[in-house]
Amino acid sequence: MKFRSQGRSGRRADPYEAEVPYLAGSIIGVREWGTDSFMSFLRPLTRVESWSVDGTPTKASCGNGTSSHEAPDADCECGLYAYHPWSGMGQHLVEDSGHRDGAVVGLVEAWGRVEVHSEGFRAEYAKPVAFFLATSDSWDDHFTQGYIRVLRKLASGCGAEIIDTRRRGAIGAWLENHPGQLDPDAVRRLLPGVQVGPVRIRPRHHALDLIGTGIERLIKGIGILLYGIFMTVSISVQLIWWGFLLYVIFAAVTGLDPLGIGSHLGPDISDPTHPQQDSPTMTPGQLR
């Protein structure tokens, strides 16, 4: 694997920005894509550009609309991103590889111009080589089989494998059989003086992802709370109404009214204790 570095004039104060190495060869990384319920496309969570899902590699391009440089560029954020599987965010995706609504997680192989960072890299070319299969205990068999079916279709179209993460250690075993990730020592040699570990790959976008996820969960929680309150009130009103109706029927049939509801509905003129009032006699003079 051949390495070459590209300096960044005027940015030497930040060790992450200075002398970022590039490598020639391929490298394995882990990442997450946005998708739909049919997994008909793969997109970055913070961008609109789609990855190829027909088995061909995706070529990076700059999405700012004003530049004509090749991606990735040392002075731009363009490129195809992925994390080292052992890094902080990489481990998060590997260990928490469960199903996410509207997203899929997997491993990529990248090559061409590959800019290496402490937590991952951004590359010129990349393609998915494996997708993580994880299900939920809350799913019924029909939904589980449907999810597995569309994931297999996606993997088949991309020419990728499926790693069943329901089996403990499946991802680690796959990585051992498919060498290609840069280990921490290699990254430290490539980035002398740079602390390997803190998240440095598009931290702004990652923060936006976390904020967006938090807002989404908050909205869902409020919706569930309001729905629960509405259902509770609705059921309570119905129970009170039907209870009242049954009580009235019971009281009318048996003559029993232990709650005294009948007394609040007006006097019972059939009650012999109820005082009777005679209608006044109208005189001829009053009829005039």
C-alpha positions as CSV (number, residue, x, y, z in Angstrom):
1,M,0.0,0.0,0.0
2,K,1.5,3.3,-1.1
3,F,0.9,6.5,0.9
4,R,1.3,10.1,-0.1
5,S,0.4,13.2,1.9
6,Q,-0.9,16.5,0.9
7,G,0.0,19.5,3.0
8,R,-2.5,22.3,3.8
9,S,-0.9,25.7,3.9
10,G,-2.0,27.9,6.7
11,R,-3.6,25.1,8.7
12,R,-0.7,23.6,10.5
13,A,-2.1,24.8,13.8
14,D,-4.6,22.0,13.7
15,P,-2.9,18.6,13.7
16,Y,-6.0,17.1,12.1
17,E,-5.7,19.4,9.1
18,A,-1.9,19.2,8.5
19,E,-0.3,16.6,6.3
20,V,-3.3,14.4,5.9
21,P,-2.1,11.2,4.3
22,Y,-3.6,9.6,1.2
23,L,-3.2,5.9,0.4
24,A,-3.3,3.8,-2.7
25,G,-5.1,0.5,-2.3
26,S,-8.3,-0.5,-0.7
27,I,-9.6,-0.1,2.8
28,I,-12.5,-1.5,4.8
29,G,-14.8,0.8,6.8
30,V,-18.3,0.8,8.4
31,R,-21.0,3.3,7.8
32,E,-24.8,3.9,7.8
33,W,-27.1,4.8,4.9
34,G,-30.6,6.2,4.7
35,T,-33.0,4.1,2.7
36,D,-36.7,3.4,2.3
37,S,-38.9,0.4,3.4
38,F,-38.0,-1.4,0.2
39,M,-34.3,-0.6,0.5
40,S,-34.4,0.6,-3.1
41,F,-31.7,3.2,-2.6
42,L,-28.7,4.1,-0.3
43,R,-28.1,7.7,0.6
44,P,-25.9,9.5,3.2
45,L,-28.0,10.5,6.2
46,T,-27.1,14.2,5.7
47,R,-26.9,14.4,1.9
48,V,-29.0,13.7,-1.1
49,E,-26.5,11.9,-3.4
50,S,-27.2,8.3,-3.8
51,W,-24.8,5.4,-3.7
52,S,-24.9,2.8,-6.5
53,V,-26.9,-0.3,-5.7
54,D,-26.3,-2.2,-8.9
55,G,-23.0,-3.7,-8.0
56,T,-20.9,-0.8,-9.6
57,P,-18.7,1.4,-7.3
58,T,-19.8,4.8,-6.3
59,K,-17.5,7.7,-7.4
60,A,-17.3,10.6,-5.1
61,S,-18.1,14.1,-6.3
62,C,-18.2,17.5,-4.7
63,G,-21.7,18.5,-3.9
64,N,-21.2,22.2,-3.2
65,G,-22.1,23.0,-6.8
66,T,-19.4,25.6,-7.2
67,S,-16.2,23.6,-7.4
68,S,-14.8,21.4,-10.1
69,H,-12.1,19.6,-8.1
70,E,-11.8,15.9,-7.7
71,A,-13.1,14.3,-4.5
72,P,-11.9,14.0,-1.9
73,D,-10.1,17.3,-1.8
74,A,-7.8,18.4,1.0
75,D,-9.6,21.7,1.4
76,C,-13.2,20.4,1.2
77,E,-15.5,18.0,2.9
78,C,-16.3,16.0,-0.2
79,G,-15.7,12.2,-0.5
80,L,-17.3,8.9,0.5
81,Y,-17.2,8.6,4.2
82,A,-16.7,5.6,6.5
83,Y,-15.4,4.8,10.0
84,H,-12.7,2.5,11.0
85,P,-14.5,-0.5,12.6
86,W,-12.5,-0.2,15.8
87,S,-13.0,3.6,16.2
88,G,-15.5,5.1,18.6
89,M,-18.2,5.7,16.0
90,G,-17.3,2.5,14.2
91,Q,-17.8,0.5,17.4
92,H,-21.1,2.2,18.0
93,L,-22.3,1.1,14.6
94,V,-20.9,-2.4,15.0
95,E,-22.2,-3.1,18.5
96,D,-25.5,-1.3,18.0
97,S,-26.2,-2.8,14.6
98,G,-29.9,-3.3,15.3
99,H,-32.5,-2.3,12.8
100,R,-33.1,1.5,12.5
101,D,-36.1,2.9,10.8
102,G,-35.2,4.3,7.4
103,A,-31.5,3.2,7.7
104,V,-29.2,0.3,7.0
105,V,-25.7,-0.4,8.3
106,G,-22.8,-2.2,6.7
107,L,-19.2,-2.4,5.6
108,V,-17.7,-0.8,2.6
109,E,-14.5,-1.3,0.6
110,A,-12.9,2.0,-0.6
111,W,-10.1,2.8,-2.9
112,G,-8.6,5.5,-5.2
113,R,-7.8,8.7,-3.4
114,V,-8.4,7.8,0.3
115,E,-7.9,10.5,2.9
116,V,-7.2,9.0,6.3
117,H,-8.4,10.5,9.6
118,S,-8.2,9.3,13.2
119,E,-11.8,8.0,13.2
120,G,-12.2,6.9,9.6
121,F,-11.6,8.1,6.1
122,R,-13.1,9.6,3.0
123,A,-12.5,8.1,-0.4
124,E,-12.8,8.6,-4.1
125,Y,-14.4,5.2,-4.8
126,A,-16.4,2.8,-2.6
127,K,-19.0,0.1,-2.7
128,P,-20.9,-1.9,0.0
129,V,-19.4,-5.3,0.6
130,A,-21.6,-6.5,3.5
131,F,-24.8,-5.4,5.2
132,F,-25.7,-6.1,8.9
133,L,-28.8,-8.2,9.4
134,A,-30.5,-7.6,12.8
135,T,-34.1,-8.0,13.8
136,S,-36.2,-7.0,16.7
137,D,-38.1,-9.2,19.2
138,S,-41.1,-7.0,18.8
139,W,-41.5,-7.9,15.1
140,D,-43.9,-10.6,14.0
141,D,-42.7,-13.4,11.7
142,H,-44.3,-11.8,8.6
143,F,-42.5,-8.5,9.1
144,T,-39.2,-10.2,9.9
145,Q,-39.4,-12.3,6.8
146,G,-40.2,-9.3,4.7
147,Y,-37.3,-7.3,6.1
148,I,-34.9,-10.2,5.5
149,R,-36.2,-10.5,1.9
150,V,-35.7,-6.8,1.0
151,L,-32.2,-6.8,2.7
152,R,-31.2,-9.9,0.7
153,K,-32.4,-8.2,-2.5
154,L,-30.4,-5.1,-1.7
155,A,-27.3,-7.2,-1.0
156,S,-27.7,-9.2,-4.2
157,G,-28.0,-6.1,-6.3
158,C,-24.9,-4.6,-4.7
159,G,-22.9,-7.8,-4.9
160,A,-22.5,-7.7,-1.1
161,E,-22.8,-10.3,1.6
162,I,-25.1,-10.3,4.6
163,I,-23.7,-10.6,8.1
164,D,-26.2,-12.0,10.6
165,T,-25.5,-9.9,13.6
166,R,-27.9,-12.0,15.7
167,R,-24.9,-14.4,16.0
168,R,-22.4,-13.1,18.5
169,G,-19.1,-12.1,17.0
170,A,-20.3,-12.4,13.4
171,I,-18.9,-9.0,12.4
172,G,-15.5,-9.6,14.0
173,A,-15.3,-13.0,12.3
174,W,-16.1,-11.4,8.9
175,L,-13.4,-8.7,9.4
176,E,-10.8,-11.3,10.3
177,N,-11.5,-13.2,7.1
178,H,-11.5,-10.0,5.0
179,P,-8.4,-8.0,6.0
180,G,-8.3,-4.4,4.9
181,Q,-9.1,-2.2,7.8
182,L,-6.3,0.1,9.1
183,D,-5.5,-0.8,12.6
184,P,-5.0,1.9,15.3
185,D,-1.1,1.6,15.1
186,A,-1.2,2.1,11.4
187,V,-3.3,5.3,11.8
188,R,-1.0,6.6,14.5
189,R,2.0,6.1,12.2
190,L,0.1,7.9,9.4
191,L,-1.0,10.8,11.7
192,P,2.0,11.5,14.0
193,G,1.1,13.7,16.8
194,V,-2.6,13.2,16.3
195,Q,-4.7,11.6,19.1
196,V,-6.4,8.6,17.6
197,G,-9.9,8.2,19.0
198,P,-11.9,11.4,19.1
199,V,-14.5,11.8,16.4
200,R,-13.2,14.0,13.6
201,I,-15.2,12.9,10.6
202,R,-17.7,15.6,9.8
203,P,-18.4,16.4,13.5
204,R,-20.9,19.1,12.4
205,H,-22.9,16.7,10.4
206,H,-22.7,14.0,13.1
207,A,-24.0,16.6,15.7
208,L,-26.9,17.4,13.3
209,D,-27.6,13.7,13.1
210,L,-27.8,13.4,16.9
211,I,-30.0,16.6,17.1
212,G,-32.3,15.3,14.4
213,T,-32.6,11.9,16.1
214,G,-33.3,13.6,19.4
215,I,-36.0,15.8,17.9
216,E,-37.5,12.9,16.1
217,R,-37.7,10.8,19.3
218,L,-39.1,13.8,21.2
219,I,-41.9,14.3,18.6
220,K,-42.7,10.6,18.6
221,G,-42.8,10.6,22.4
222,I,-45.1,13.6,22.5
223,G,-47.3,12.0,19.9
224,I,-47.5,8.7,21.8
225,L,-48.3,10.7,25.1
226,L,-51.1,12.7,23.4
227,Y,-52.5,9.6,21.8
228,G,-52.5,7.8,25.2
229,I,-54.3,10.7,26.8
230,F,-56.9,10.9,24.1
231,M,-57.6,7.2,24.2
232,T,-57.8,7.3,28.0
233,V,-60.3,10.1,28.0
234,S,-62.3,8.6,25.2
235,I,-62.5,5.2,26.9
236,S,-63.4,6.9,30.3
237,V,-66.2,8.9,28.7
238,Q,-67.6,5.8,27.0
239,L,-67.5,3.8,30.3
240,I,-69.2,6.6,32.2
241,W,-71.9,6.9,29.5
242,W,-72.6,3.2,29.3
243,G,-72.5,2.8,33.1
244,F,-75.0,5.6,33.5
245,L,-77.3,4.1,30.8
246,L,-77.2,0.7,32.5
247,Y,-77.9,2.2,35.9
248,V,-80.9,4.1,34.6
249,I,-82.3,0.9,33.0
250,F,-81.7,-1.0,36.2
251,A,-83.4,1.7,38.3
252,A,-86.4,1.9,36.0
253,V,-86.9,-1.9,36.0
254,T,-86.3,-2.6,39.7
255,G,-87.3,0.7,41.2
256,L,-84.1,0.8,43.1
257,D,-82.1,4.0,43.0
258,P,-79.3,3.8,45.7
259,L,-77.4,6.7,44.1
260,G,-80.5,9.0,44.1
261,I,-80.0,9.8,40.4
262,G,-83.8,9.9,39.9
263,S,-84.2,12.7,42.4
264,H,-81.9,14.9,40.3
265,L,-83.8,14.3,37.1
266,G,-87.0,16.0,38.4
267,P,-90.0,15.2,40.8
268,D,-91.9,12.0,40.3
269,I,-95.5,13.0,40.0
270,S,-96.6,9.5,40.6
271,D,-95.1,9.6,44.0
272,P,-98.0,9.8,46.5
273,T,-95.8,12.0,48.8
274,H,-95.4,14.5,46.0
275,P,-97.7,17.5,46.7
276,Q,-100.4,18.0,44.1
277,Q,-101.3,21.5,43.0
278,D,-104.8,22.1,41.7
279,S,-105.1,24.2,38.6
280,P,-106.8,27.5,39.4
281,T,-110.4,28.0,38.3
282,M,-110.6,30.4,35.5
283,T,-113.5,33.0,35.9
284,P,-115.3,34.5,33.0
285,G,-113.6,37.8,33.8
286,Q,-110.2,36.2,33.5
287,L,-111.1,34.8,30.1
288,R,-111.5,38.2,28.6
